[in-house]
Amino acid sequence: MPAEWEPHEATWLAWPHNRDDWPGKMAAIYWVYAEIVRHLHRHEWVRLIVPDAVKEKQARRVLRQVGVEDFARIEFHRIATDRSWVRDTGPLFITNEQEVAATCWRFSAWAKYPNWQRDDRVAGRFAGRFATRTWEPKHNGKRVVLEGGAIDVNGLGTMLATEECLLSSDTQQRNPGMTREDYETVFRDYLGVENVLWLGKGIVGDDTHGHVDDLARFVGPRTIVTVVEPDSADPNYEPLEDNLRRLKRMRDQDGRRFKVVELPMPRPLTFAGLRLPASYANFYIANGLVLVPTFNDPNDRIALNILAELFPDREVVGIHSVDFAWGFGTLHCSTQQQPAGGRK
């Protein structure tokens, strides 16, 4: 599985349509998606999933209103979905020198929601159009549940994941009975991962129960950014300190230590009495571009500057995500990269 910063052919998104994901804020979400597409289509193909002709017409209208005039690099694909989080429902692409293939994992709505059947078919439907071969990962004869937001890779055989998400024995269990060793075997066999770095818990408010893409991310083969919380009274403080301590001890696939860069957290973001999973770690790396969620917070500028230093050859752009986070996800959750054919 290539790293996210390796060359893309395209980015996939799914046009939002489920009002239950953003109750009371749906009108604002269309503009957020349009901004994402507006920036991305200047750098790579955007493949936009829409459920039907009506939503495609709406998407085209909103995109024109935000200034998209050239639709030559935007494709529309009509695929029925339950939600818009293609990071978790889309395939995980894998590559070698000759081809781009895809792994299509089972999706169960984060082992939490009842409406997932259409989303579970998404990976197979669009992987089959653009991958030379596809696999449905299995362990002991059963398809394995895995969301793309639960993992992050450096493209050289090392992966980040959390114990809270994949190894929980009582909350949002994806694959009952699967052990740490079982997961590591599956990741090796299907994603080419030889070295899994297990962090502890994810951030407070994370509806997925510990996705790593709100927590720690590879930004280079041996560089990891991880969010930290300096306020010892905040419930994120101790879990994030624990993860930082772990990362400082960890080594890559060749036995070398990582450079660990601390990324701030925004102040707690709440709506309707709920704390939302607002995190700068939920950025998305595209060709020539890094999109970063921002939250009208003093730490927005600090986070943008840190990422700009880490990606000097890419434009770093903030996307206002206060409303977006009400859906319990932001930029990385809504995007899925399709790598360019073969390694560069």
C-alpha positions in Angstrom: 0.0 0.0 0.0 1.6 3.3 -1.1 1.9 6.3 1.2 -0.6 9.1 0.7 2.0 11.5 -0.5 3.0 9.3 -3.5 1.6 10.3 -6.9 -2.2 10.1 -7.3 -4.2 9.5 -10.4 -7.3 10.8 -8.6 -9.1 11.6 -5.4 -12.5 10.0 -4.7 -15.3 11.8 -2.8 -19.0 11.1 -2.3 -21.4 14.0 -2.6 -23.2 14.4 0.8 -26.9 13.5 0.8 -27.7 12.0 4.2 -29.2 14.8 6.3 -28.9 12.6 9.5 -25.1 13.0 9.3 -25.3 16.8 9.7 -28.7 17.5 11.3 -29.5 21.2 11.0 -26.3 22.0 9.1 -26.7 20.2 5.8 -26.9 23.3 3.7 -23.4 24.4 4.8 -21.9 21.0 4.0 -22.4 21.3 0.3 -20.2 24.3 0.2 -17.5 22.6 2.2 -17.4 19.7 -0.3 -17.4 22.2 -3.2 -14.3 23.9 -1.7 -12.6 20.6 -1.4 -13.3 19.7 -5.0 -12.4 23.2 -6.2 -8.9 22.9 -4.8 -8.3 19.3 -5.7 -9.3 19.4 -9.3 -6.5 21.8 -10.1 -4.0 19.1 -9.1 -5.5 15.8 -10.0 -8.7 14.0 -11.2 -11.6 14.2 -8.9 -14.0 11.2 -9.1 -17.2 12.2 -7.4 -19.8 9.6 -6.3 -23.4 10.8 -6.6 -26.4 8.7 -5.8 -28.5 9.8 -8.8 -29.1 12.4 -11.5 -30.7 14.8 -9.1 -27.7 15.0 -6.8 -25.3 15.2 -9.8 -27.2 18.2 -11.0 -27.0 19.8 -7.6 -23.3 19.1 -7.3 -22.6 20.7 -10.7 -24.6 23.8 -9.7 -22.8 24.2 -6.4 -19.4 23.6 -7.9 -20.0 26.3 -10.5 -21.1 28.7 -7.8 -17.8 28.3 -6.0 -15.9 29.0 -9.2 -15.3 25.6 -10.8 -15.6 26.3 -14.5 -13.6 23.5 -16.1 -15.2 20.1 -15.4 -12.7 18.2 -17.6 -10.9 16.9 -14.5 -14.1 16.0 -12.6 -15.9 12.7 -13.2 -19.3 11.8 -11.8 -20.1 8.2 -10.9 -23.6 7.2 -9.9 -23.3 4.7 -7.0 -25.8 4.4 -4.2 -24.4 5.1 -0.7 -25.6 5.4 2.8 -23.1 8.1 3.8 -20.3 10.1 2.3 -17.2 8.8 4.2 -15.3 7.2 1.3 -12.1 6.9 3.4 -13.9 4.1 5.3 -16.1 2.6 2.5 -13.8 2.9 -0.5 -11.1 0.3 -1.5 -7.5 0.5 -0.2 -5.4 0.5 -3.3 -2.1 -1.3 -3.6 0.6 -1.1 -6.2 3.7 -2.6 -7.8 5.8 -1.6 -10.8 3.2 -2.9 -13.2 -0.3 -2.3 -11.8 -2.7 -0.7 -9.4 -4.9 -3.3 -7.6 -7.4 -2.9 -4.8 -8.4 -4.5 -1.5 -12.1 -4.3 -0.7 -12.7 -4.7 3.0 -16.1 -5.3 4.6 -17.8 -2.2 6.0 -20.1 -2.4 9.0 -20.7 1.3 9.8 -18.0 1.4 12.4 -19.9 -1.5 14.2 -22.4 1.2 15.4 -25.1 2.1 12.9 -27.7 -0.2 11.2 -27.6 1.4 7.7 -24.4 0.2 6.0 -25.5 -2.2 3.3 -25.1 0.2 0.3 -21.8 1.5 1.7 -20.5 -2.1 2.0 -20.9 -2.4 -1.8 -19.1 0.9 -2.7 -15.5 -0.5 -2.6 -16.2 -3.2 -5.0 -18.2 -1.1 -7.4 -15.6 1.6 -7.9 -12.5 -0.6 -7.5 -13.6 -2.8 -10.3 -13.6 0.2 -12.7 -10.1 1.3 -12.0 -8.0 -1.5 -10.5 -6.5 -4.4 -12.5 -7.3 -6.9 -9.8 -9.4 -6.8 -6.5 -9.3 -8.9 -3.4 -11.8 -9.2 -0.5 -9.5 -9.8 2.6 -10.5 -12.7 4.7 -9.3 -14.3 7.9 -10.4 -17.8 8.9 -12.9 -17.8 6.1 -14.6 -14.5 7.0 -14.3 -11.1 5.3 -12.4 -8.7 7.5 -13.9 -5.4 8.5 -11.6 -2.5 8.1 -12.0 1.3 7.5 -9.4 3.3 5.8 -9.3 5.9 8.6 -8.2 3.1 11.1 -4.8 2.9 9.5 -2.0 5.0 8.0 1.1 3.8 6.2 4.5 5.1 5.2 4.6 3.1 1.9 7.6 1.1 3.0 5.9 -1.5 5.1 5.1 0.3 8.3 1.5 1.1 9.6 -0.1 3.1 12.3 -3.2 1.8 14.1 -4.8 2.0 17.5 -5.7 -0.7 20.0 -8.9 1.1 20.9 -10.3 0.8 17.3 -9.2 -2.7 16.3 -8.6 -4.6 19.5 -11.5 -3.5 21.7 -13.3 -6.4 23.2 -16.5 -4.7 24.3 -17.1 -1.5 22.2 -17.7 -1.3 18.4 -16.0 -4.6 17.8 -15.2 -4.9 14.1 -13.9 -8.5 14.0 -14.8 -10.4 17.2 -12.1 -12.9 18.1 -9.4 -11.3 15.9 -6.1 -10.8 17.9 -3.3 -8.4 17.4 -1.4 -11.2 15.7 -4.3 -12.0 13.4 -4.5 -8.3 12.2 -0.8 -8.2 11.6 -1.0 -11.3 9.5 -3.9 -9.9 7.4 -2.1 -6.5 7.0 1.0 -8.4 5.8 -0.9 -10.6 3.4 -3.1 -8.0 1.8 -1.3 -4.6 2.2 2.4 -5.5 2.3 2.7 -4.3 5.9 5.5 -5.9 8.0 5.6 -3.5 10.9 2.5 -2.4 12.8 2.9 0.5 15.3 0.1 0.1 17.9 -1.0 3.3 19.6 -3.5 3.3 22.5 -6.7 5.4 22.4 -8.0 8.0 19.9 -9.3 11.4 20.6 -12.4 12.3 22.6 -15.5 12.6 20.6 -14.4 10.2 17.9 -17.5 8.4 16.7 -15.4 5.6 15.2 -13.9 4.6 18.6 -10.2 5.4 17.9 -9.4 6.0 14.2 -5.8 6.8 13.8 -6.3 9.6 11.2 -7.5 11.9 13.9 -4.5 11.1 16.0 -1.2 10.4 14.3 -0.1 10.5 10.6 2.9 9.7 8.5 4.2 12.8 6.7 7.4 11.1 5.4 8.9 7.7 5.5 10.4 8.3 8.9 8.4 11.3 10.1 5.1 11.2 12.1 3.0 14.0 13.3 0.9 13.4 16.4 -1.6 15.6 18.1 -0.9 16.7 21.7 -3.0 18.5 24.4 -1.1 20.6 26.9 -4.1 21.1 29.3 -3.9 18.4 31.9 -7.5 18.9 32.8 -8.7 18.0 29.3 -9.7 14.3 28.8 -7.5 14.1 25.7 -4.4 14.9 27.8 -3.4 11.5 29.1 -4.3 9.4 26.1 -2.3 11.7 23.8 0.6 11.8 26.2 0.6 8.0 26.2 0.6 7.9 22.4 3.5 10.4 22.2 5.5 8.3 24.6 4.9 5.2 22.5 5.9 6.9 19.3 9.1 8.1 20.7 10.1 4.5 21.5 8.9 3.0 18.2 11.1 2.1 15.2 10.4 1.8 11.5 10.7 -1.3 9.3 14.5 -1.0 9.2 14.9 -0.6 13.0 15.4 3.2 12.9 13.7 5.7 15.2 11.1 8.2 13.8 11.2 11.9 13.9 8.0 12.7 15.9 6.5 16.2 15.3 3.9 17.5 17.7 0.7 19.0 16.3 -1.6 21.1 18.5 -5.2 20.4 19.1 -7.8 23.1 18.7 -9.8 24.1 21.7 -12.7 21.7 22.5 -15.4 22.0 19.8 -18.9 21.2 20.9 -22.4 21.4 19.4 -25.7 20.3 20.8 -23.9 19.2 24.0 -21.6 16.9 22.2 -17.8 17.2 21.9 -16.8 16.8 18.3 -13.7 15.1 16.9 -11.9 18.3 15.8 -8.3 17.5 14.9 -5.7 19.0 12.6 -4.4 15.4 12.0 -7.4 14.8 9.7 -5.6 16.5 6.8 -5.4 15.1 3.3 -2.3 14.9 1.1 -2.9 15.3 -2.6 -0.7 16.0 -5.6 0.9 19.4 -4.9 -1.5 20.1 -2.1 -2.3 19.5 1.5 -5.9 20.2 2.7 -6.1 20.9 6.5 -9.2 21.3 8.6 -9.5 24.6 10.5 -11.8 25.5 13.3 -11.7 29.3 13.9 -9.1 28.6 16.5 -5.8 30.3 17.4 -4.0 27.0 16.8 -5.2 27.0 13.2 -2.2 29.1 12.1 0.2 27.1 14.2 -1.0 23.8 12.7 -0.9 25.2 9.1 2.6 26.5 9.6 3.9 23.1 11.0 2.4 21.2 8.0 3.7 23.8 5.6 7.3 23.2 6.9 6.8 19.4 6.6 5.5 19.8 3.0 7.6 22.6 1.5 6.8 21.5 -2.1 3.0 21.4 -1.6 0.5 24.2 -1.2 -1.1 23.9 2.3 -4.7 25.1 2.4 -7.0 25.4 5.3 -10.7 24.3 4.9 -13.2 25.7 7.4 -14.5 22.6 9.2 -16.5 23.7 12.2 -19.8 22.7 10.5 -18.1 19.7 8.8 -17.1 18.2 12.2 -20.7 17.9 13.2 -20.8 14.8 11.0 -18.0 13.3 13.2 -15.4 13.6 10.5 -13.6 16.1 8.3 -11.2 16.1 5.3 -9.3 12.8 5.5 -12.5 11.0 6.4 -14.2 12.2 3.2 -11.5 11.5 0.7 -9.8 8.4 -0.7 -6.7 8.5 -2.9 -6.3 6.4 -6.1 -2.6 6.0 -6.7 -1.0 6.5 -10.1 -0.1 3.3 -12.0 3.1 1.8 -10.7 5.6 3.3 -8.3 7.4 6.6 -9.3 
